[in-house]
Amino acid sequence: MEIVTKKDVQPEVNMKAPKNFSPWAIARKKFVKNKLAMISLAFMIVITLLAIFAPLLTKADITRIDYMAMNAAPSSEHWFGTDTNGRDVFARTLYGGRTSLLIGVACTTLVILIGTLIGSIAGYYGGKVDQFLMRFTDFVLNFPLIVFVVVLNTILIGKISGVWTLILVVSFLSWGSTARLVRSKVLAEKENEYVLSAVSIGCSPFKIIFKHLLPNVFSTIVVQASLQMAILIVFESAISFIGFGVPADTPSWGNMLTEARESDVLQNKPWMWVPPGLAITFTILAINFIGEGLKDALNPKSLR
């Protein structure tokens, strides 16, 4: 009879394979764990929905001047009071969010598209193509943006809608930093083996750039887009505040702050400028926190 000892008993092996996560699943998991980023994302969703559904939330006419309701303090009829022209501040804050967020999203989209295209072509081809595109980028970066926006917006106003004039002018003068960032990432990525393999089997430059290179620098582009959007919303607010941005008849958070240029309004009528001021502040903070959360989540060197 064979005696079985403890040494002969093999421990049961767990044949279940460990669960593997894709890089995007890991990034999503890390982003969800970032409480500040998630709160900021929820805030941005709420503020965007308020702006989109503004016509359902208020029936006030945002352009009608009411001399009988000028400078009215907050009340049940006007939740945030009225401005110096008798217009409802609550309604204008909601509609102003539409304009400011539209400018931020549209400008960011155009800036990222132009910058990514120029940066990826310059980084991939190198040589004279790189030199030409980077000198052109330096030329664009050397423009004094505010002065150029003021001049072009003044020339084009009336020919194109004021909001879209601002979007086009700002977008075509703000892509330089994105192009430089994408170029540096593409220069680093194109030396990897997967790119050299794609070249060796005869893949076209278009396919290599858009199928192999850009997906591997996409995380950098996403983070850059979030931070760029915050910068562009601030720029719109600044340029509208001094009267050269969005036309006065179209409410935006920036041109609503022009009321605060009068000392009496600044000191005694805070309801006119505090709502758009807080909207800008919290929106910029939320976008920056989302950007930082994405940066941390998409960083492969951070802890899982």
RAZIVEN-V443601 format. One record per residue. N is the residue number from 1. RES is the residue in one letter. D_LAST is the distance of its C-alpha to the last C-alpha in Angstrom with 1 decimal. Layout:
N_RES_D_LAST / N_RES_D_LAST
This chain:
1_M_53.2 / 2_E_49.8 / 3_I_47.9 / 4_V_44.1 / 5_T_42.3 / 6_K_38.7 / 7_K_38.0 / 8_D_38.9 / 9_V_36.6 / 10_Q_33.3 / 11_P_30.2 / 12_E_29.2 / 13_V_26.4 / 14_N_23.8 / 15_M_24.2 / 16_K_21.6 / 17_A_19.1 / 18_P_15.4 / 19_K_13.9 / 20_N_12.4 / 21_F_10.7 / 22_S_12.0 / 23_P_10.3 / 24_W_12.0 / 25_A_10.8 / 26_I_7.1 / 27_A_8.5 / 28_R_10.8 / 29_K_8.6 / 30_K_6.9 / 31_F_10.6 / 32_V_12.2 / 33_K_10.6 / 34_N_12.2 / 35_K_15.7 / 36_L_17.6 / 37_A_16.6 / 38_M_17.5 / 39_I_20.7 / 40_S_21.6 / 41_L_21.1 / 42_A_23.3 / 43_F_25.8 / 44_M_26.0 / 45_I_26.7 / 46_V_29.4 / 47_I_31.0 / 48_T_31.1 / 49_L_32.7 / 50_L_35.2 / 51_A_36.2 / 52_I_36.5 / 53_F_38.6 / 54_A_40.6 / 55_P_43.9 / 56_L_43.3 / 57_L_42.5 / 58_T_45.5 / 59_K_48.9 / 60_A_49.9 / 61_D_51.2 / 62_I_49.0 / 63_T_51.8 / 64_R_54.9 / 65_I_56.5 / 66_D_58.0 / 67_Y_60.3 / 68_M_60.9 / 69_A_57.3 / 70_M_56.5 / 71_N_54.3 / 72_A_54.0 / 73_A_51.7 / 74_P_49.0 / 75_S_50.8 / 76_S_50.5 / 77_E_51.8 / 78_H_49.5 / 79_W_46.3 / 80_F_45.4 / 81_G_49.0 / 82_T_50.6 / 83_D_50.8 / 84_T_53.9 / 85_N_54.9 / 86_G_54.5 / 87_R_51.4 / 88_D_48.9 / 89_V_45.9 / 90_F_43.6 / 91_A_44.4 / 92_R_44.1 / 93_T_40.6 / 94_L_39.4 / 95_Y_41.1 / 96_G_40.0 / 97_G_36.4 / 98_R_37.3 / 99_T_38.7 / 100_S_36.0 / 101_L_33.1 / 102_L_35.1 / 103_I_35.6 / 104_G_32.0 / 105_V_30.7 / 106_A_33.6 / 107_C_33.6 / 108_T_29.8 / 109_T_30.3 / 110_L_33.2 / 111_V_31.7 / 112_I_28.6 / 113_L_30.8 / 114_I_33.3 / 115_G_31.0 / 116_T_28.8 / 117_L_32.0 / 118_I_33.7 / 119_G_30.7 / 120_S_29.8 / 121_I_33.4 / 122_A_34.0 / 123_G_31.0 / 124_Y_31.8 / 125_Y_35.6 / 126_G_35.8 / 127_G_39.3 / 128_K_41.9 / 129_V_39.9 / 130_D_37.1 / 131_Q_39.7 / 132_F_41.5 / 133_L_38.5 / 134_M_37.1 / 135_R_40.6 / 136_F_40.8 / 137_T_37.4 / 138_D_38.8 / 139_F_41.9 / 140_V_40.0 / 141_L_37.9 / 142_N_41.1 / 143_F_42.6 / 144_P_42.9 / 145_L_40.9 / 146_I_42.6 / 147_V_46.1 / 148_F_45.6 / 149_V_44.2 / 150_V_47.2 / 151_V_49.7 / 152_L_48.3 / 153_N_47.7 / 154_T_51.3 / 155_I_52.7 / 156_L_50.8 / 157_I_51.1 / 158_G_53.3 / 159_K_52.7 / 160_I_49.1 / 161_S_47.6 / 162_G_46.6 / 163_V_43.0 / 164_W_42.6 / 165_T_44.5 / 166_L_42.0 / 167_I_39.0 / 168_L_40.6 / 169_V_41.7 / 170_V_38.4 / 171_S_36.4 / 172_F_38.6 / 173_L_38.4 / 174_S_34.7 / 175_W_32.9 / 176_G_33.4 / 177_S_30.2 / 178_T_28.1 / 179_A_30.2 / 180_R_29.7 / 181_L_25.9 / 182_V_25.8 / 183_R_28.4 / 184_S_26.5 / 185_K_23.4 / 186_V_25.8 / 187_L_27.6 / 188_A_24.6 / 189_E_23.5 / 190_K_27.1 / 191_E_27.3 / 192_N_24.7 / 193_E_26.2 / 194_Y_25.5 / 195_V_27.6 / 196_L_30.3 / 197_S_30.5 / 198_A_31.0 / 199_V_33.7 / 200_S_35.4 / 201_I_35.8 / 202_G_37.4 / 203_C_34.9 / 204_S_36.2 / 205_P_34.7 / 206_F_34.1 / 207_K_32.1 / 208_I_30.1 / 209_I_29.3 / 210_F_28.4 / 211_K_27.0 / 212_H_25.2 / 213_L_24.7 / 214_L_24.0 / 215_P_21.2 / 216_N_19.3 / 217_V_20.0 / 218_F_19.6 / 219_S_16.4 / 220_T_18.5 / 221_I_21.4 / 222_V_19.7 / 223_V_18.7 / 224_Q_22.2 / 225_A_23.8 / 226_S_22.4 / 227_L_23.6 / 228_Q_26.8 / 229_M_27.6 / 230_A_27.6 / 231_I_29.9 / 232_L_32.2 / 233_I_32.7 / 234_V_33.6 / 235_F_36.0 / 236_E_37.7 / 237_S_38.2 / 238_A_39.7 / 239_I_42.0 / 240_S_43.1 / 241_F_43.8 / 242_I_46.3 / 243_G_47.9 / 244_F_47.0 / 245_G_44.1 / 246_V_44.3 / 247_P_48.0 / 248_A_49.1 / 249_D_50.0 / 250_T_46.4 / 251_P_44.3 / 252_S_41.0 / 253_W_39.2 / 254_G_40.4 / 255_N_44.0 / 256_M_44.1 / 257_L_43.4 / 258_T_46.6 / 259_E_48.4 / 260_A_47.0 / 261_R_49.1 / 262_E_52.0 / 263_S_52.2 / 264_D_53.8 / 265_V_50.9 / 266_L_48.3 / 267_Q_49.9 / 268_N_51.5 / 269_K_49.8 / 270_P_46.1 / 271_W_45.6 / 272_M_46.3 / 273_W_43.4 / 274_V_40.9 / 275_P_39.5 / 276_P_38.7 / 277_G_37.6 / 278_L_35.1 / 279_A_34.0 / 280_I_33.3 / 281_T_31.5 / 282_F_29.1 / 283_T_28.5 / 284_I_27.7 / 285_L_25.4 / 286_A_23.6 / 287_I_23.2 / 288_N_21.9 / 289_F_19.3 / 290_I_18.2 / 291_G_18.2 / 292_E_16.1 / 293_G_13.6 / 294_L_13.7 / 295_K_13.6 / 296_D_10.3 / 297_A_8.8 / 298_L_10.5 / 299_N_9.8 / 300_P_8.5 / 301_K_8.7 / 302_S_6.5 / 303_L_3.8 / 304_R_0.0
